[in-house]
């Protein structure tokens, strides 16, 4: 099976062929500009010294400062981070932000370490990559297993190293420490805004449409709550341990509260958590969730969840990619052949980086906006971006993914030409 990075390059090449992309631009965008790999020692609580490996890959900054998250996961590797950095460049271009693309991570399972250990790991990582990041250079953000607390540690450590207060070095910070209103659920809200536009185009009413959500972390759980409030019927959710299927609908908020208490959504089928309408919830696997009959399948976990091995079994009518790269290139071809509409990650989850950009602007101005203003700006930008992608889809008679890539690549090509790079 092709690697995540190879999948990404295949998709760039395919979109380039459709739109007749300048070959020099394609060559430039097919390689990251800088790869930073660091190996650093950290003393654990028991006195043991452990070496950690971290990455920061800066793909392209033609449009502006590098931008992209930092994840903590045992499967983090250079191929994955290269792919994610490439997708960040495209994502920022799709929604017309003056930002480039980057990604970072540390190869570890954060659940194996105490809070104090995680703080030491984070601060040491910042010391290693400090020459390569900054508010006008490269601005990290939260990602898998990192949150506003981790961002606060990064901003604080960077500020100490700089000997001045530099809260703008990261986004996704706590509100009290330079964060923005609306950042916490921005990814989910942006995805919902795009989905609503698609449903309008299809002439469908959200009310009563059934939804299955793979991944019940920040993005997945917020999406479940937002969709339930919008009239969708969330019938299944899952996390890394397993899933829960409630055919008559589940209580999204109660399920999140249960997950915190019980450790996994698979343990949340009892009547104390779910509506008591005579329905029986059942435990299911992540694999089974992907194959459920539903109107919308939201992918909010990790990459390569739908591949050529299981794409033919997907029964959803719409797949919304809230995670990065959850459908492989081969899986994408099969879904396309089967008539499944895929709303691609570079558009569907761009709400997060959009509000991160708003946070950068607010940090620079040292003036902060109300939540209502941010939501209005987010909705406007996601709507405009959707229209651009929909127009490209019609013009080139292609999929939404290829249309989104075409919109992004066209902008990046124009910038590279203007700057004299190609």
Secondary structure, DSSP 8 states (H G I E B T S, - for coil): ---HHHHHHHHHHHHHHHHT--HHHHHHHTS-SEEEEEEEEEE-TTS-EEEEEEEEEEEE-SSSSEEEEEEEETT--HHHHHHHHHHHHHHHHHTT-S--EEEEEEES-GGGS-HHHHHHHHHHHHHHHGGG-BTTTEEEEE-TT--HHHHHHHHHHHHHHHTS--GGGBSS--GGGT--TT-TTHHHHHHHHHHHHHHHHHT--STT-EEEEE--SHHHHHHHHHHHHTT-EEEEEE-SS-EEE-TT---HHHHHHHHHHHSSGGG--STTTS--SS---EEE-HHHHHTS--SEEEE-S-S-SB-TTTGGG---SEEEE-SSS-B-HHHHHHHHHTT-EEE-HHHHTTHHHHHHHHHHHHHHHT----HHHHHHHHHHHHHHHHHHHHHHHHHHT--HHHHHHHHHHHHHHHHHHHTT--
